[in-house]
C-alpha cells in the first residue's frame, strides 16, 4: 500500500483478497542459512515448510532468486502474476 508503488486501491484489495484465500499458517521445522541477511532466513524456512510457490519481499537482493521450488518476487511482480487482468 506504499505510495511509491503507485498501485490502485482496487488492485490492492483484489490482491490481498486472493492472498488471504490461498494463505496457510506454518511453523518452520528446520534452520536454513541461505539468505544474504541472516534475519531473513526465517522467511525461507516458512516458504519451504509451506511449499510456497512465491516469497514476496521488498528486499530481493537479500535472497537467492529461488529457494528450491519457491520463486522470490516483489509485490508488483506477485500482483501481476495473481491479477494480470488489472
PyMOL Python script that loads the backbone (N, CA, C, O; Angstrom):
from pymol import cmd

cmd.read_pdbstr("""\
ATOM      1  N   UNK A   1       0.816  -1.189   0.000  1.00  0.00           N
ATOM      2  CA  UNK A   1       0.000   0.000   0.000  1.00  0.00           C
ATOM      3  C   UNK A   1       0.866   1.262   0.000  1.00  0.00           C
ATOM      4  O   UNK A   1       0.346   2.373   0.105  1.00  0.00           O
ATOM      5  N   UNK A   2       2.151   1.097  -0.115  1.00  0.00           N
ATOM      6  CA  UNK A   2       3.052   2.251  -0.096  1.00  0.00           C
ATOM      7  C   UNK A   2       2.863   3.092  -1.351  1.00  0.00           C
ATOM      8  O   UNK A   2       2.781   2.552  -2.454  1.00  0.00           O
ATOM      9  N   UNK A   3       2.795   4.402  -1.192  1.00  0.00           N
ATOM     10  CA  UNK A   3       2.595   5.286  -2.345  1.00  0.00           C
ATOM     11  C   UNK A   3       3.645   5.100  -3.440  1.00  0.00           C
ATOM     12  O   UNK A   3       3.344   5.273  -4.621  1.00  0.00           O
ATOM     13  N   UNK A   4       4.871   4.749  -3.059  1.00  0.00           N
ATOM     14  CA  UNK A   4       5.930   4.612  -4.064  1.00  0.00           C
ATOM     15  C   UNK A   4       5.615   3.529  -5.095  1.00  0.00           C
ATOM     16  O   UNK A   4       6.152   3.561  -6.202  1.00  0.00           O
ATOM     17  N   UNK A   5       4.749   2.567  -4.745  1.00  0.00           N
ATOM     18  CA  UNK A   5       4.398   1.515  -5.700  1.00  0.00           C
ATOM     19  C   UNK A   5       3.355   1.975  -6.703  1.00  0.00           C
ATOM     20  O   UNK A   5       3.267   1.417  -7.797  1.00  0.00           O
ATOM     21  N   UNK A   6       2.569   2.975  -6.357  1.00  0.00           N
ATOM     22  CA  UNK A   6       1.588   3.525  -7.281  1.00  0.00           C
ATOM     23  C   UNK A   6       0.515   2.541  -7.718  1.00  0.00           C
ATOM     24  O   UNK A   6       0.031   2.618  -8.848  1.00  0.00           O
ATOM     25  N   UNK A   7       0.135   1.615  -6.842  1.00  0.00           N
ATOM     26  CA  UNK A   7      -0.884   0.627  -7.188  1.00  0.00           C
ATOM     27  C   UNK A   7      -2.272   1.143  -6.802  1.00  0.00           C
ATOM     28  O   UNK A   7      -2.455   1.657  -5.698  1.00  0.00           O
ATOM     29  N   UNK A   8      -3.237   1.010  -7.693  1.00  0.00           N
ATOM     30  CA  UNK A   8      -4.586   1.479  -7.386  1.00  0.00           C
ATOM     31  C   UNK A   8      -5.232   0.652  -6.276  1.00  0.00           C
ATOM     32  O   UNK A   8      -4.969  -0.546  -6.166  1.00  0.00           O
ATOM     33  N   UNK A   9      -6.082   1.284  -5.448  1.00  0.00           N
ATOM     34  CA  UNK A   9      -6.737   0.569  -4.347  1.00  0.00           C
ATOM     35  C   UNK A   9      -7.485  -0.686  -4.792  1.00  0.00           C
ATOM     36  O   UNK A   9      -7.468  -1.690  -4.080  1.00  0.00           O
ATOM     37  N   UNK A  10      -8.139  -0.654  -5.949  1.00  0.00           N
ATOM     38  CA  UNK A  10      -8.872  -1.829  -6.435  1.00  0.00           C
ATOM     39  C   UNK A  10      -7.924  -3.013  -6.637  1.00  0.00           C
ATOM     40  O   UNK A  10      -8.249  -4.148  -6.286  1.00  0.00           O
ATOM     41  N   UNK A  11      -6.778  -2.741  -7.193  1.00  0.00           N
ATOM     42  CA  UNK A  11      -5.783  -3.781  -7.422  1.00  0.00           C
ATOM     43  C   UNK A  11      -5.280  -4.340  -6.095  1.00  0.00           C
ATOM     44  O   UNK A  11      -5.144  -5.555  -5.947  1.00  0.00           O
ATOM     45  N   UNK A  12      -5.005  -3.470  -5.136  1.00  0.00           N
ATOM     46  CA  UNK A  12      -4.532  -3.909  -3.826  1.00  0.00           C
ATOM     47  C   UNK A  12      -5.587  -4.765  -3.123  1.00  0.00           C
ATOM     48  O   UNK A  12      -5.264  -5.825  -2.585  1.00  0.00           O
ATOM     49  N   UNK A  13      -6.823  -4.321  -3.124  1.00  0.00           N
ATOM     50  CA  UNK A  13      -7.902  -5.051  -2.466  1.00  0.00           C
ATOM     51  C   UNK A  13      -8.033  -6.460  -3.054  1.00  0.00           C
ATOM     52  O   UNK A  13      -8.117  -7.439  -2.313  1.00  0.00           O
ATOM     53  N   UNK A  14      -8.050  -6.556  -4.362  1.00  0.00           N
ATOM     54  CA  UNK A  14      -8.197  -7.855  -5.014  1.00  0.00           C
ATOM     55  C   UNK A  14      -6.982  -8.744  -4.755  1.00  0.00           C
ATOM     56  O   UNK A  14      -7.130  -9.949  -4.551  1.00  0.00           O
ATOM     57  N   UNK A  15      -5.806  -8.169  -4.760  1.00  0.00           N
ATOM     58  CA  UNK A  15      -4.588  -8.939  -4.499  1.00  0.00           C
ATOM     59  C   UNK A  15      -4.605  -9.496  -3.078  1.00  0.00           C
ATOM     60  O   UNK A  15      -4.353 -10.685  -2.880  1.00  0.00           O
ATOM     61  N   UNK A  16      -4.901  -8.648  -2.081  1.00  0.00           N
ATOM     62  CA  UNK A  16      -4.949  -9.105  -0.690  1.00  0.00           C
ATOM     63  C   UNK A  16      -6.050 -10.142  -0.484  1.00  0.00           C
ATOM     64  O   UNK A  16      -5.870 -11.085   0.287  1.00  0.00           O
ATOM     65  N   UNK A  17      -7.174  -9.985  -1.154  1.00  0.00           N
ATOM     66  CA  UNK A  17      -8.267 -10.953  -1.047  1.00  0.00           C
ATOM     67  C   UNK A  17      -7.797 -12.324  -1.546  1.00  0.00           C
ATOM     68  O   UNK A  17      -8.053 -13.345  -0.908  1.00  0.00           O
ATOM     69  N   UNK A  18      -7.121 -12.335  -2.671  1.00  0.00           N
ATOM     70  CA  UNK A  18      -6.654 -13.609  -3.241  1.00  0.00           C
ATOM     71  C   UNK A  18      -5.558 -14.239  -2.385  1.00  0.00           C
ATOM     72  O   UNK A  18      -5.503 -15.461  -2.246  1.00  0.00           O
ATOM     73  N   UNK A  19      -4.694 -13.415  -1.819  1.00  0.00           N
ATOM     74  CA  UNK A  19      -3.652 -13.943  -0.934  1.00  0.00           C
ATOM     75  C   UNK A  19      -4.303 -14.576   0.290  1.00  0.00           C
ATOM     76  O   UNK A  19      -3.939 -15.685   0.681  1.00  0.00           O
ATOM     77  N   UNK A  20      -5.259 -13.883   0.895  1.00  0.00           N
ATOM     78  CA  UNK A  20      -5.928 -14.393   2.088  1.00  0.00           C
ATOM     79  C   UNK A  20      -6.636 -15.720   1.811  1.00  0.00           C
ATOM     80  O   UNK A  20      -6.619 -16.620   2.651  1.00  0.00           O
ATOM     81  N   UNK A  21      -7.251 -15.841   0.649  1.00  0.00           N
ATOM     82  CA  UNK A  21      -7.930 -17.093   0.273  1.00  0.00           C
ATOM     83  C   UNK A  21      -6.950 -18.264   0.186  1.00  0.00           C
ATOM     84  O   UNK A  21      -7.287 -19.393   0.542  1.00  0.00           O
ATOM     85  N   UNK A  22      -5.752 -17.989  -0.284  1.00  0.00           N
ATOM     86  CA  UNK A  22      -4.785 -19.053  -0.537  1.00  0.00           C
ATOM     87  C   UNK A  22      -3.819 -19.296   0.624  1.00  0.00           C
ATOM     88  O   UNK A  22      -3.101 -20.296   0.621  1.00  0.00           O
ATOM     89  N   UNK A  23      -3.788 -18.409   1.605  1.00  0.00           N
ATOM     90  CA  UNK A  23      -2.781 -18.466   2.673  1.00  0.00           C
ATOM     91  C   UNK A  23      -3.015 -19.630   3.638  1.00  0.00           C
ATOM     92  O   UNK A  23      -4.146 -20.048   3.887  1.00  0.00           O
ATOM     93  N   UNK A  24      -1.902 -20.134   4.169  1.00  0.00           N
ATOM     94  CA  UNK A  24      -1.931 -21.130   5.236  1.00  0.00           C
ATOM     95  C   UNK A  24      -0.931 -20.711   6.307  1.00  0.00           C
ATOM     96  O   UNK A  24       0.045 -20.022   6.009  1.00  0.00           O
ATOM     97  N   UNK A  25      -1.166 -21.122   7.557  1.00  0.00           N
ATOM     98  CA  UNK A  25      -0.271 -20.808   8.673  1.00  0.00           C
ATOM     99  C   UNK A  25       0.739 -21.942   8.791  1.00  0.00           C
ATOM    100  O   UNK A  25       0.356 -23.112   8.776  1.00  0.00           O
ATOM    101  N   UNK A  26       2.032 -21.610   8.908  1.00  0.00           N
ATOM    102  CA  UNK A  26       3.074 -22.637   9.014  1.00  0.00           C
ATOM    103  C   UNK A  26       4.028 -22.330  10.156  1.00  0.00           C
ATOM    104  O   UNK A  26       4.153 -21.189  10.601  1.00  0.00           O
ATOM    105  N   UNK A  27       4.697 -23.382  10.617  1.00  0.00           N
ATOM    106  CA  UNK A  27       5.740 -23.261  11.633  1.00  0.00           C
ATOM    107  C   UNK A  27       6.979 -23.949  11.068  1.00  0.00           C
ATOM    108  O   UNK A  27       6.932 -25.139  10.756  1.00  0.00           O
ATOM    109  N   UNK A  28       8.093 -23.214  10.930  1.00  0.00           N
ATOM    110  CA  UNK A  28       9.302 -23.818  10.364  1.00  0.00           C
ATOM    111  C   UNK A  28       9.768 -25.023  11.187  1.00  0.00           C
ATOM    112  O   UNK A  28       9.626 -25.050  12.410  1.00  0.00           O
ATOM    113  N   UNK A  29      10.321 -26.007  10.494  1.00  0.00           N
ATOM    114  CA  UNK A  29      10.767 -27.223  11.171  1.00  0.00           C
ATOM    115  C   UNK A  29      12.277 -27.440  11.085  1.00  0.00           C
ATOM    116  O   UNK A  29      12.813 -28.347  11.722  1.00  0.00           O
ATOM    117  N   UNK A  30      12.960 -26.612  10.303  1.00  0.00           N
ATOM    118  CA  UNK A  30      14.420 -26.720  10.226  1.00  0.00           C
ATOM    119  C   UNK A  30      15.030 -25.346  10.008  1.00  0.00           C
ATOM    120  O   UNK A  30      14.365 -24.423   9.539  1.00  0.00           O
ATOM    121  N   UNK A  31      16.297 -25.225  10.353  1.00  0.00           N
ATOM    122  CA  UNK A  31      17.016 -23.956  10.198  1.00  0.00           C
ATOM    123  C   UNK A  31      17.672 -23.924   8.827  1.00  0.00           C
ATOM    124  O   UNK A  31      18.314 -24.886   8.407  1.00  0.00           O
ATOM    125  N   UNK A  32      17.500 -22.797   8.133  1.00  0.00           N
ATOM    126  CA  UNK A  32      18.086 -22.598   6.810  1.00  0.00           C
ATOM    127  C   UNK A  32      19.028 -21.399   6.892  1.00  0.00           C
ATOM    128  O   UNK A  32      18.720 -20.406   7.551  1.00  0.00           O
ATOM    129  N   UNK A  33      20.154 -21.493   6.235  1.00  0.00           N
ATOM    130  CA  UNK A  33      21.116 -20.393   6.178  1.00  0.00           C
ATOM    131  C   UNK A  33      21.441 -20.094   4.726  1.00  0.00           C
ATOM    132  O   UNK A  33      22.555 -20.353   4.270  1.00  0.00           O
ATOM    133  N   UNK A  34      20.466 -19.544   3.992  1.00  0.00           N
ATOM    134  CA  UNK A  34      20.666 -19.283   2.570  1.00  0.00           C
ATOM    135  C   UNK A  34      20.459 -17.822   2.195  1.00  0.00           C
ATOM    136  O   UNK A  34      20.884 -17.402   1.118  1.00  0.00           O
ATOM    137  N   UNK A  35      19.816 -17.038   3.055  1.00  0.00           N
ATOM    138  CA  UNK A  35      19.581 -15.622   2.757  1.00  0.00           C
ATOM    139  C   UNK A  35      20.870 -14.842   2.991  1.00  0.00           C
ATOM    140  O   UNK A  35      21.697 -15.219   3.820  1.00  0.00           O
ATOM    141  N   UNK A  36      21.025 -13.757   2.253  1.00  0.00           N
ATOM    142  CA  UNK A  36      22.222 -12.932   2.407  1.00  0.00           C
ATOM    143  C   UNK A  36      22.188 -12.156   3.718  1.00  0.00           C
ATOM    144  O   UNK A  36      23.237 -11.797   4.252  1.00  0.00           O
ATOM    145  N   UNK A  37      20.994 -11.894   4.239  1.00  0.00           N
ATOM    146  CA  UNK A  37      20.821 -11.287   5.559  1.00  0.00           C
ATOM    147  C   UNK A  37      20.305 -12.400   6.472  1.00  0.00           C
ATOM    148  O   UNK A  37      19.203 -12.900   6.252  1.00  0.00           O
ATOM    149  N   UNK A  38      21.067 -12.799   7.488  1.00  0.00           N
ATOM    150  CA  UNK A  38      20.667 -13.916   8.350  1.00  0.00           C
ATOM    151  C   UNK A  38      19.267 -13.758   8.963  1.00  0.00           C
ATOM    152  O   UNK A  38      18.589 -14.757   9.200  1.00  0.00           O
ATOM    153  N   UNK A  39      18.831 -12.531   9.220  1.00  0.00           N
ATOM    154  CA  UNK A  39      17.495 -12.307   9.785  1.00  0.00           C
ATOM    155  C   UNK A  39      16.385 -12.697   8.815  1.00  0.00           C
ATOM    156  O   UNK A  39      15.239 -12.867   9.231  1.00  0.00           O
ATOM    157  N   UNK A  40      16.702 -12.839   7.542  1.00  0.00           N
ATOM    158  CA  UNK A  40      15.698 -13.187   6.531  1.00  0.00           C
ATOM    159  C   UNK A  40      15.540 -14.689   6.325  1.00  0.00           C
ATOM    160  O   UNK A  40      14.637 -15.120   5.608  1.00  0.00           O
ATOM    161  N   UNK A  41      16.394 -15.484   6.937  1.00  0.00           N
ATOM    162  CA  UNK A  41      16.298 -16.931   6.770  1.00  0.00           C
ATOM    163  C   UNK A  41      14.954 -17.498   7.222  1.00  0.00           C
ATOM    164  O   UNK A  41      14.488 -18.491   6.665  1.00  0.00           O
ATOM    165  N   UNK A  42      14.328 -16.882   8.220  1.00  0.00           N
ATOM    166  CA  UNK A  42      13.030 -17.364   8.703  1.00  0.00           C
ATOM    167  C   UNK A  42      11.996 -17.383   7.581  1.00  0.00           C
ATOM    168  O   UNK A  42      11.120 -18.248   7.563  1.00  0.00           O
ATOM    169  N   UNK A  43      12.088 -16.443   6.651  1.00  0.00           N
ATOM    170  CA  UNK A  43      11.133 -16.400   5.547  1.00  0.00           C
ATOM    171  C   UNK A  43      11.345 -17.571   4.594  1.00  0.00           C
ATOM    172  O   UNK A  43      10.385 -18.132   4.066  1.00  0.00           O
ATOM    173  N   UNK A  44      12.594 -17.932   4.379  1.00  0.00           N
ATOM    174  CA  UNK A  44      12.879 -19.117   3.555  1.00  0.00           C
ATOM    175  C   UNK A  44      12.431 -20.387   4.271  1.00  0.00           C
ATOM    176  O   UNK A  44      11.930 -21.318   3.642  1.00  0.00           O
ATOM    177  N   UNK A  45      12.613 -20.420   5.583  1.00  0.00           N
ATOM    178  CA  UNK A  45      12.178 -21.570   6.369  1.00  0.00           C
ATOM    179  C   UNK A  45      10.665 -21.756   6.255  1.00  0.00           C
ATOM    180  O   UNK A  45      10.183 -22.873   6.070  1.00  0.00           O
ATOM    181  N   UNK A  46       9.924 -20.656   6.367  1.00  0.00           N
ATOM    182  CA  UNK A  46       8.462 -20.727   6.240  1.00  0.00           C
ATOM    183  C   UNK A  46       8.052 -21.119   4.821  1.00  0.00           C
ATOM    184  O   UNK A  46       7.148 -21.933   4.633  1.00  0.00           O
ATOM    185  N   UNK A  47       8.715 -20.542   3.834  1.00  0.00           N
ATOM    186  CA  UNK A  47       8.395 -20.866   2.440  1.00  0.00           C
ATOM    187  C   UNK A  47       8.623 -22.347   2.172  1.00  0.00           C
ATOM    188  O   UNK A  47       7.839 -22.980   1.465  1.00  0.00           O
ATOM    189  N   UNK A  48       9.684 -22.896   2.731  1.00  0.00           N
ATOM    190  CA  UNK A  48       9.982 -24.310   2.496  1.00  0.00           C
ATOM    191  C   UNK A  48       8.933 -25.218   3.123  1.00  0.00           C
ATOM    192  O   UNK A  48       8.436 -26.131   2.464  1.00  0.00           O
ATOM    193  N   UNK A  49       8.592 -24.983   4.378  1.00  0.00           N
ATOM    194  CA  UNK A  49       7.622 -25.856   5.039  1.00  0.00           C
ATOM    195  C   UNK A  49       6.234 -25.706   4.416  1.00  0.00           C
ATOM    196  O   UNK A  49       5.445 -26.650   4.426  1.00  0.00           O
ATOM    197  N   UNK A  50       5.934 -24.525   3.877  1.00  0.00           N
ATOM    198  CA  UNK A  50       4.644 -24.295   3.221  1.00  0.00           C
ATOM    199  C   UNK A  50       4.626 -24.781   1.781  1.00  0.00           C
ATOM    200  O   UNK A  50       3.574 -24.840   1.146  1.00  0.00           O
ATOM    201  N   UNK A  51       5.794 -25.124   1.277  1.00  0.00           N
ATOM    202  CA  UNK A  51       5.933 -25.469  -0.143  1.00  0.00           C
ATOM    203  C   UNK A  51       5.386 -24.328  -0.998  1.00  0.00           C
ATOM    204  O   UNK A  51       4.639 -24.535  -1.954  1.00  0.00           O
ATOM    205  N   UNK A  52       5.786 -23.123  -0.616  1.00  0.00           N
ATOM    206  CA  UNK A  52       5.284 -21.908  -1.259  1.00  0.00           C
ATOM    207  C   UNK A  52       5.780 -21.786  -2.693  1.00  0.00           C
ATOM    208  O   UNK A  52       6.923 -22.122  -3.005  1.00  0.00           O
ATOM    209  N   UNK A  53       4.902 -21.302  -3.551  1.00  0.00           N
ATOM    210  CA  UNK A  53       5.296 -21.011  -4.928  1.00  0.00           C
ATOM    211  C   UNK A  53       6.072 -19.703  -4.987  1.00  0.00           C
ATOM    212  O   UNK A  53       6.986 -19.547  -5.797  1.00  0.00           O
ATOM    213  N   UNK A  54       5.692 -18.749  -4.105  1.00  0.00           N
ATOM    214  CA  UNK A  54       6.311 -17.421  -4.104  1.00  0.00           C
ATOM    215  C   UNK A  54       6.622 -16.966  -2.696  1.00  0.00           C
ATOM    216  O   UNK A  54       5.896 -17.276  -1.751  1.00  0.00           O
ATOM    217  N   UNK A  55       7.714 -16.223  -2.568  1.00  0.00           N
ATOM    218  CA  UNK A  55       8.049 -15.498  -1.349  1.00  0.00           C
ATOM    219  C   UNK A  55       8.116 -14.037  -1.772  1.00  0.00           C
ATOM    220  O   UNK A  55       8.890 -13.680  -2.660  1.00  0.00           O
ATOM    221  N   UNK A  56       7.310 -13.197  -1.142  1.00  0.00           N
ATOM    222  CA  UNK A  56       7.210 -11.799  -1.538  1.00  0.00           C
ATOM    223  C   UNK A  56       8.045 -10.944  -0.597  1.00  0.00           C
ATOM    224  O   UNK A  56       7.906 -11.031   0.623  1.00  0.00           O
ATOM    225  N   UNK A  57       8.910 -10.119  -1.169  1.00  0.00           N
ATOM    226  CA  UNK A  57       9.783  -9.271  -0.370  1.00  0.00           C
ATOM    227  C   UNK A  57      10.116  -7.985  -1.106  1.00  0.00           C
ATOM    228  O   UNK A  57      10.148  -7.950  -2.336  1.00  0.00           O
ATOM    229  N   UNK A  58      10.358  -6.948  -0.354  1.00  0.00           N
ATOM    230  CA  UNK A  58      10.858  -5.701  -0.917  1.00  0.00           C
ATOM    231  C   UNK A  58      12.375  -5.679  -0.935  1.00  0.00           C
ATOM    232  O   UNK A  58      12.984  -4.731  -1.433  1.00  0.00           O
ATOM    233  N   UNK A  59      12.987  -6.730  -0.388  1.00  0.00           N
ATOM    234  CA  UNK A  59      14.446  -6.827  -0.320  1.00  0.00           C
ATOM    235  C   UNK A  59      14.949  -8.041  -1.091  1.00  0.00           C
ATOM    236  O   UNK A  59      15.633  -8.901  -0.535  1.00  0.00           O
ATOM    237  N   UNK A  60      14.613  -8.105  -2.343  1.00  0.00           N
ATOM    238  CA  UNK A  60      15.009  -9.236  -3.169  1.00  0.00           C
ATOM    239  C   UNK A  60      16.495  -9.506  -3.173  1.00  0.00           C
ATOM    240  O   UNK A  60      16.923 -10.649  -3.336  1.00  0.00           O
ATOM    241  N   UNK A  61      17.277  -8.473  -2.997  1.00  0.00           N
ATOM    242  CA  UNK A  61      18.736  -8.656  -3.020  1.00  0.00           C
ATOM    243  C   UNK A  61      19.236  -9.457  -1.816  1.00  0.00           C
ATOM    244  O   UNK A  61      20.369  -9.940  -1.827  1.00  0.00           O
ATOM    245  N   UNK A  62      18.407  -9.604  -0.779  1.00  0.00           N
ATOM    246  CA  UNK A  62      18.793 -10.379   0.399  1.00  0.00           C
ATOM    247  C   UNK A  62      18.562 -11.876   0.228  1.00  0.00           C
ATOM    248  O   UNK A  62      18.941 -12.673   1.086  1.00  0.00           O
ATOM    249  N   UNK A  63      17.939 -12.252  -0.885  1.00  0.00           N
ATOM    250  CA  UNK A  63      17.562 -13.644  -1.099  1.00  0.00           C
ATOM    251  C   UNK A  63      18.138 -14.151  -2.413  1.00  0.00           C
ATOM    252  O   UNK A  63      18.434 -13.373  -3.320  1.00  0.00           O
ATOM    253  N   UNK A  64      18.294 -15.485  -2.501  1.00  0.00           N
ATOM    254  CA  UNK A  64      18.623 -16.046  -3.820  1.00  0.00           C
ATOM    255  C   UNK A  64      17.392 -15.854  -4.716  1.00  0.00           C
ATOM    256  O   UNK A  64      16.300 -15.624  -4.196  1.00  0.00           O
ATOM    257  N   UNK A  65      17.533 -15.938  -6.018  1.00  0.00           N
ATOM    258  CA  UNK A  65      16.408 -15.763  -6.937  1.00  0.00           C
ATOM    259  C   UNK A  65      15.318 -16.803  -6.735  1.00  0.00           C
ATOM    260  O   UNK A  65      14.140 -16.536  -6.971  1.00  0.00           O
ATOM    261  N   UNK A  66      15.717 -17.984  -6.299  1.00  0.00           N
ATOM    262  CA  UNK A  66      14.787 -19.084  -5.986  1.00  0.00           C
ATOM    263  C   UNK A  66      15.298 -19.782  -4.743  1.00  0.00           C
ATOM    264  O   UNK A  66      16.491 -19.759  -4.441  1.00  0.00           O
ATOM    265  N   UNK A  67      14.380 -20.399  -4.032  1.00  0.00           N
ATOM    266  CA  UNK A  67      14.760 -21.300  -2.949  1.00  0.00           C
ATOM    267  C   UNK A  67      13.969 -22.580  -3.174  1.00  0.00           C
ATOM    268  O   UNK A  67      12.768 -22.635  -2.910  1.00  0.00           O
ATOM    269  N   UNK A  68      14.648 -23.597  -3.658  1.00  0.00           N
ATOM    270  CA  UNK A  68      14.026 -24.859  -4.042  1.00  0.00           C
ATOM    271  C   UNK A  68      12.896 -24.566  -5.025  1.00  0.00           C
ATOM    272  O   UNK A  68      13.163 -24.095  -6.131  1.00  0.00           O
ATOM    273  N   UNK A  69      11.642 -24.829  -4.658  1.00  0.00           N
ATOM    274  CA  UNK A  69      10.550 -24.567  -5.612  1.00  0.00           C
ATOM    275  C   UNK A  69       9.910 -23.187  -5.429  1.00  0.00           C
ATOM    276  O   UNK A  69       8.910 -22.883  -6.078  1.00  0.00           O
ATOM    277  N   UNK A  70      10.470 -22.361  -4.564  1.00  0.00           N
ATOM    278  CA  UNK A  70       9.910 -21.039  -4.277  1.00  0.00           C
ATOM    279  C   UNK A  70      10.632 -19.957  -5.073  1.00  0.00           C
ATOM    280  O   UNK A  70      11.855 -19.840  -5.000  1.00  0.00           O
ATOM    281  N   UNK A  71       9.881 -19.173  -5.825  1.00  0.00           N
ATOM    282  CA  UNK A  71      10.436 -18.050  -6.560  1.00  0.00           C
ATOM    283  C   UNK A  71      10.340 -16.804  -5.678  1.00  0.00           C
ATOM    284  O   UNK A  71       9.298 -16.553  -5.072  1.00  0.00           O
ATOM    285  N   UNK A  72      11.403 -16.036  -5.606  1.00  0.00           N
ATOM    286  CA  UNK A  72      11.432 -14.810  -4.811  1.00  0.00           C
ATOM    287  C   UNK A  72      10.981 -13.657  -5.712  1.00  0.00           C
ATOM    288  O   UNK A  72      11.580 -13.411  -6.759  1.00  0.00           O
ATOM    289  N   UNK A  73       9.919 -12.951  -5.299  1.00  0.00           N
ATOM    290  CA  UNK A  73       9.361 -11.859  -6.098  1.00  0.00           C
ATOM    291  C   UNK A  73       9.086 -10.644  -5.219  1.00  0.00           C
ATOM    292  O   UNK A  73       9.027 -10.749  -3.994  1.00  0.00           O
ATOM    293  N   UNK A  74       8.920  -9.492  -5.861  1.00  0.00           N
ATOM    294  CA  UNK A  74       8.478  -8.315  -5.116  1.00  0.00           C
ATOM    295  C   UNK A  74       6.961  -8.196  -5.240  1.00  0.00           C
ATOM    296  O   UNK A  74       6.334  -8.972  -5.962  1.00  0.00           O
ATOM    297  N   UNK A  75       6.375  -7.236  -4.544  1.00  0.00           N
ATOM    298  CA  UNK A  75       4.914  -7.103  -4.501  1.00  0.00           C
ATOM    299  C   UNK A  75       4.317  -6.852  -5.884  1.00  0.00           C
ATOM    300  O   UNK A  75       3.276  -7.415  -6.222  1.00  0.00           O
ATOM    301  N   UNK A  76       4.960  -6.026  -6.669  1.00  0.00           N
ATOM    302  CA  UNK A  76       4.447  -5.730  -8.010  1.00  0.00           C
ATOM    303  C   UNK A  76       4.455  -6.984  -8.877  1.00  0.00           C
ATOM    304  O   UNK A  76       3.483  -7.258  -9.581  1.00  0.00           O
ATOM    305  N   UNK A  77       5.539  -7.739  -8.830  1.00  0.00           N
ATOM    306  CA  UNK A  77       5.614  -8.977  -9.616  1.00  0.00           C
ATOM    307  C   UNK A  77       4.504  -9.953  -9.215  1.00  0.00           C
ATOM    308  O   UNK A  77       3.864 -10.555 -10.078  1.00  0.00           O
ATOM    309  N   UNK A  78       4.278 -10.107  -7.914  1.00  0.00           N
ATOM    310  CA  UNK A  78       3.219 -11.012  -7.471  1.00  0.00           C
ATOM    311  C   UNK A  78       1.849 -10.516  -7.913  1.00  0.00           C
ATOM    312  O   UNK A  78       1.003 -11.308  -8.329  1.00  0.00           O
ATOM    313  N   UNK A  79       1.630  -9.222  -7.825  1.00  0.00           N
ATOM    314  CA  UNK A  79       0.352  -8.658  -8.249  1.00  0.00           C
ATOM    315  C   UNK A  79       0.091  -8.958  -9.714  1.00  0.00           C
ATOM    316  O   UNK A  79      -1.023  -9.335 -10.078  1.00  0.00           O
ATOM    317  N   UNK A  80       1.087  -8.800 -10.548  1.00  0.00           N
ATOM    318  CA  UNK A  80       0.913  -9.060 -11.977  1.00  0.00           C
ATOM    319  C   UNK A  80       0.710 -10.553 -12.258  1.00  0.00           C
ATOM    320  O   UNK A  80       0.051 -10.918 -13.231  1.00  0.00           O
ATOM    321  N   UNK A  81       1.270 -11.403 -11.416  1.00  0.00           N
ATOM    322  CA  UNK A  81       1.080 -12.844 -11.560  1.00  0.00           C
ATOM    323  C   UNK A  81      -0.352 -13.227 -11.156  1.00  0.00           C
ATOM    324  O   UNK A  81      -1.017 -13.985 -11.862  1.00  0.00           O
ATOM    325  N   UNK A  82      -0.818 -12.702 -10.021  1.00  0.00           N
ATOM    326  CA  UNK A  82      -2.123 -13.079  -9.479  1.00  0.00           C
ATOM    327  C   UNK A  82      -3.302 -12.414 -10.162  1.00  0.00           C
ATOM    328  O   UNK A  82      -4.364 -13.016 -10.319  1.00  0.00           O
ATOM    329  N   UNK A  83      -3.110 -11.170 -10.568  1.00  0.00           N
ATOM    330  CA  UNK A  83      -4.236 -10.399 -11.119  1.00  0.00           C
ATOM    331  C   UNK A  83      -3.799  -9.726 -12.431  1.00  0.00           C
ATOM    332  O   UNK A  83      -3.804  -8.498 -12.518  1.00  0.00           O
ATOM    333  N   UNK A  84      -3.423 -10.506 -13.443  1.00  0.00           N
ATOM    334  CA  UNK A  84      -2.899  -9.916 -14.674  1.00  0.00           C
ATOM    335  C   UNK A  84      -3.926  -9.062 -15.422  1.00  0.00           C
ATOM    336  O   UNK A  84      -3.551  -8.161 -16.171  1.00  0.00           O
ATOM    337  N   UNK A  85      -5.212  -9.338 -15.225  1.00  0.00           N
ATOM    338  CA  UNK A  85      -6.229  -8.568 -15.952  1.00  0.00           C
ATOM    339  C   UNK A  85      -6.378  -7.135 -15.443  1.00  0.00           C
ATOM    340  O   UNK A  85      -6.952  -6.291 -16.130  1.00  0.00           O
ATOM    341  N   UNK A  86      -5.869  -6.859 -14.255  1.00  0.00           N
ATOM    342  CA  UNK A  86      -5.958  -5.495 -13.728  1.00  0.00           C
ATOM    343  C   UNK A  86      -4.700  -4.748 -14.102  1.00  0.00           C
ATOM    344  O   UNK A  86      -4.555  -3.575 -13.761  1.00  0.00           O
TER     345      UNK A  86
END
""", "prot")
cmd.dss("prot")
cmd.show_as("cartoon", "prot")
cmd.util.cbc("prot")
cmd.orient("prot")
